[in-house]
């Protein structure tokens, strides 16, 4: 398995897609029930393959990922051949940017000496989707890039 199995809730939400997946393998509902009963290992493998296909489809469409911690913010932009990063570090232990108040402080205090903004670019490796998935497993979230775009304008200007 390349990624991780979808949760029960995710699989339930994708019930129709899973039926279509089984149909592409010419597995009917009755056959699926028989496989689950008599060959649970095969059923597990089918769930793993389906999960990887779903993750691959999702990750192929990811352009932006962000990760917040109490004192740092990492904003990633995945382009065709590069990953751009905007990293923001807060050197004030009284500020927690994961809270509304802390984030508001950050927005108002970008020129404060306690705020450091870094930028970086690196080539995308052969395993683009695996790299994105690793960030997600560490707590990052897929976004539409609003924060990245906001901070990119500040950094460029």
C-alpha positions as CSV (number, residue, x, y, z in Angstrom):
1,X,0.0,0.0,0.0
2,X,1.4,3.3,-1.1
3,X,-0.6,5.6,1.2
4,X,-3.1,4.5,3.8
5,X,-6.5,2.9,3.8
6,X,-9.5,5.2,3.8
7,X,-11.4,5.2,7.0
8,X,-14.7,3.5,7.4
9,X,-16.5,6.8,7.1
10,X,-14.5,7.8,4.0
11,X,-15.3,4.4,2.4
12,X,-19.0,4.8,3.3
13,X,-19.0,8.2,1.6
14,X,-17.4,6.7,-1.5
15,X,-19.8,3.7,-1.6
16,X,-20.8,4.3,-5.2
17,X,-17.3,4.8,-6.4
18,X,-16.3,1.6,-4.7
19,X,-19.1,-0.2,-6.4
20,X,-17.8,1.2,-9.7
21,X,-14.3,0.1,-8.8
22,X,-15.5,-3.5,-8.1
23,X,-17.5,-3.4,-11.4
24,X,-14.3,-2.6,-13.4
25,X,-13.0,-5.9,-12.0
26,X,-16.2,-7.6,-12.9
27,X,-17.0,-8.2,-9.2
28,X,-20.7,-8.2,-8.4
29,X,-22.3,-7.3,-5.0
30,X,-22.9,-11.0,-4.3
31,X,-19.3,-11.9,-5.3
32,X,-18.0,-9.1,-3.0
33,X,-19.9,-10.5,-0.1
34,X,-18.5,-14.0,-0.8
35,X,-14.9,-12.6,-1.0
36,X,-15.3,-10.7,2.3
37,X,-16.6,-13.9,3.9
38,X,-14.3,-16.5,2.4
39,X,-11.2,-14.5,1.4
40,X,-10.8,-11.6,3.9
41,X,-7.2,-11.1,2.8
42,X,-8.3,-10.5,-0.8
43,X,-11.0,-8.1,0.4
44,X,-8.4,-6.2,2.4
45,X,-6.2,-6.0,-0.7
46,X,-9.1,-4.6,-2.8
47,X,-9.7,-2.0,-0.1
48,X,-6.1,-1.0,-0.2
49,X,-5.9,-0.8,-4.0
50,X,-9.1,1.4,-4.0
51,X,-7.7,3.6,-1.2
52,X,-4.5,4.2,-3.1
53,X,-6.5,5.0,-6.3
54,X,-8.5,7.6,-4.3
55,X,-5.5,9.1,-2.7
56,X,-3.6,9.3,-6.0
57,X,-6.6,11.1,-7.6
58,X,-6.8,13.6,-4.7
59,X,-3.0,14.2,-4.5
60,X,-2.7,14.7,-8.3
61,X,-4.9,17.8,-7.9
62,X,-3.1,19.3,-4.9
63,X,-1.5,22.7,-5.5
64,X,-1.3,24.1,-2.0
65,X,-0.7,22.7,1.4
66,X,-0.4,24.5,4.7
67,X,0.8,23.5,8.2
68,X,0.2,25.5,11.4
69,X,1.9,25.0,14.7
70,X,1.9,27.3,17.7
71,X,4.9,29.3,16.6
72,X,5.3,28.5,12.9
73,X,3.4,28.5,9.6
74,X,4.5,26.6,6.5
75,X,2.8,27.4,3.2
76,X,3.6,25.1,0.3
77,X,2.9,25.7,-3.4
78,X,3.4,22.7,-5.6
79,X,4.1,23.9,-9.2
80,X,4.9,21.8,-12.3
81,X,8.5,21.3,-11.4
82,X,9.1,23.1,-8.1
83,X,7.8,23.4,-4.6
84,X,7.7,26.9,-3.2
85,X,7.7,27.4,0.5
86,X,6.8,30.5,2.6
87,X,7.7,29.8,6.3
88,X,6.8,32.2,9.1
89,X,8.3,31.9,12.5
90,X,7.2,33.7,15.6
91,X,9.8,34.3,18.3
92,X,7.2,35.4,21.0
93,X,6.2,32.5,23.3
94,X,3.1,34.4,24.3
95,X,1.7,34.2,20.8
96,X,0.0,31.0,19.5
97,X,-1.0,31.4,15.9
98,X,-3.3,28.4,16.0
99,X,-5.7,30.5,17.9
100,X,-7.8,33.3,16.5
101,X,-6.1,35.9,18.7
102,X,-2.7,34.7,17.8
103,X,-3.4,34.7,14.1
104,X,-4.8,38.2,14.3
105,X,-1.6,39.2,16.2
106,X,0.4,37.8,13.3
107,X,-1.6,39.6,10.6
108,X,-1.1,42.9,12.5
109,X,2.5,42.3,13.4
110,X,4.2,41.1,10.2
111,X,6.9,43.8,10.5
112,X,7.5,43.0,14.2
113,X,11.0,41.8,15.1
114,X,9.4,38.7,16.6
115,X,8.2,37.6,13.1
116,X,10.6,36.1,10.6
117,X,9.5,35.1,7.1
118,X,11.6,32.7,5.0
119,X,11.1,31.6,1.4
120,X,12.5,28.6,-0.4
121,X,12.2,26.7,-3.6
122,X,13.2,23.2,-4.4
123,X,12.6,20.9,-7.3
124,X,9.8,18.4,-7.0
125,X,11.2,14.9,-6.5
126,X,10.1,11.8,-8.4
127,X,7.5,11.1,-5.7
128,X,5.5,14.3,-5.7
129,X,2.3,12.7,-4.3
130,X,4.2,10.8,-1.7
131,X,5.9,14.1,-0.5
132,X,2.5,15.7,-0.3
133,X,1.0,12.8,1.6
134,X,3.9,12.8,4.1
135,X,3.1,16.5,4.8
136,X,-0.6,15.6,5.4
137,X,0.4,12.8,7.7
138,X,2.4,15.4,9.7
139,X,-0.7,17.5,10.1
140,X,-0.7,19.7,7.0
141,X,-3.9,20.4,5.2
142,X,-4.8,20.7,1.5
143,X,-6.0,24.2,0.7
144,X,-7.0,26.5,-2.2
145,X,-3.9,28.7,-1.6
146,X,-5.5,31.8,-0.1
147,X,-2.9,32.1,2.7
148,X,-0.1,31.3,0.4
149,X,-1.3,34.0,-2.1
150,X,-1.7,36.5,0.7
151,X,1.8,36.1,2.1
152,X,3.3,35.7,-1.4
153,X,2.2,39.3,-2.2
154,X,3.8,40.5,1.0
155,X,7.1,38.7,0.4
156,X,7.4,39.8,-3.2
157,X,6.6,43.4,-2.6
